[in-house]
Amino acid sequence: MYYGLFKKIKDELAKCLKIESEISSVKNVSGGCINQCFEFVFAEKKFFLKINSIRKFPGMFAAEEKGLRLLTNASPLRVPLPLINGESGDHQYLVLSYLEKSLADENYFSLLGNGLALLHKNSSADFGLDLDNFIGALPQKNSSYLTFTDFFIHNRIEFQLKMAVNSHRLEKKWARNAEVLFSELPAIIPSEKPALLHGDLWSGNVMCTVNGPAVFDPAVYYGHRESDIAMTLLFGGFPASFYNAYENEFPLQKNWKERTEIFNLYPLLVHLNLFGAAYLSQIESCLRKFS
């Protein structure tokens, strides 16, 4: 199906690595609902390939490449290195270095927590990013703001809330509760410098490799670091050793656990817009407190 594309990738990889060789094997692997993914071998070395539709997700891989490059030198965490990002017909593709999975040892989550804390120490003048990207299959706005509350309201909650109301996944009455929440946010969310975030940090986007903890499939921006921490708790959480190691390196502000529900309003709205009503009750539970 992708014979012409693999030939193009072979030629581009040969040029990138300055090695003349052939692609010797290709294996289809799980890529979720957005991408078709492959492991392939070139010059006796494994690589990872993502392919998807330019029409459905314009600029997705260019944005992912930017995010991965920001993460690469920002902490000890392993990150797949983007090698080739291109287009072919109706498809776009991204070739990444291959991360060799390993069994997690007793230090894995401590190293992951410490690495995330070091990542979050990377800062910027503003909240946002110099380009928009994606969160799952949905566009993610990253326009710059001087305060996190303005960024969170305009780029995160309003955007997803409007989408949910317009698609009738969420009743319009909840938008009024959101307005009350917006007015109270400056008193609820403590002031922090913008932190470099993974942006989609759950257990499916981290893994143990032979060289230590790795993160991948990011939705990078400079935001409030409690956003990443809160999202780790959304689908069950990580072991206590992760949070202890994080706080040993970069202590969180008092009562951070009480704020996770507000930070997780964003990924919950994203999941509501992507997957439907299973996430509705959690959203309503949060917004009901602001009336």
Secondary structure, DSSP 4 states (H G I P E B T S, - for coil): --HHHHHHHHHHHHHHHT----EEEEEEE--TTT-EEEEEEETTEEEEEEEEETTTSTTHHHHHHHHHHHHHTTSSSB-PPEEEEEEETTEEEEEEEPP-B----TTHHHHHHHHHHHHHT-B-SSBB-SS-EEETTEEE----BSSHHHHIIIIIIHHHHHHHHHTTSS-THHHHHHHHHHHHHHHHSPP---EEE-SS-SGGGEEEETTEEEE-S---EEE-THHHHHHHTTTT---HHHHHHHHHHSPPPTTHHHHHHHHTHHHHHHHHHHH-GGGHHHHHHHHTT--
